[in-house]
Amino acid sequence: MEIVLDKRAVRQIRLSAQDAIEEGDTEALREDVLEAFTEEQVEEIERRLDSGDFYEFLTEMLDEWSGDDIDELFELLDAQLGDIGVDVKFEKKGAAAEAEDDDEESLDEFDEEDEDEDLDEDEDAEDVEEEDDE
């Protein structure tokens, strides 16, 4: 089974995880993670769990979480669900991903400018060689 959490859900989990890190309370985070899944997804996950309780599953997962790294939380969620045959994908168009996209675009523009400069330098070098030949 594959589940895709949209960017809104991912953003909500990230914000809630940040609050949990700052306040040391994971109750709201547990609720927000639970709400990120549809009713049908929760039912399918619960069918696959030994305990049959997704809320309990989230409690145990959050107990394993170090409580200070948001990416680790997503890795744990992915790994724990993967163990029961659920492949979870996270849309990465949240604020952090948008910033990364902006950085990549800036790098692409920079690379193109460098290539243009390199071409100009090569042409200048050819001109100098032609002058030397004369």
HELIX and SHEET records of a PDB file:
HELIX    1   1 LYS A    7  GLU A   23  1                                  17    
HELIX    2   2 GLU A   27  GLU A   35  1                                   9    
HELIX    3   3 GLU A   39  ARG A   48  1                                  10    
HELIX    4   4 PHE A   54  GLU A   64  1                                  11    
HELIX    5   5 ILE A   70  ASP A   83  1                                  14    
HELIX    6   6 ALA A   95  ASP A  133  1                                  39    
SHEET    1   A 2 GLU A   2  LEU A   5  0                                        
SHEET    2   A 2 ASP A  87  PHE A  90  1                                        
END                                                                             
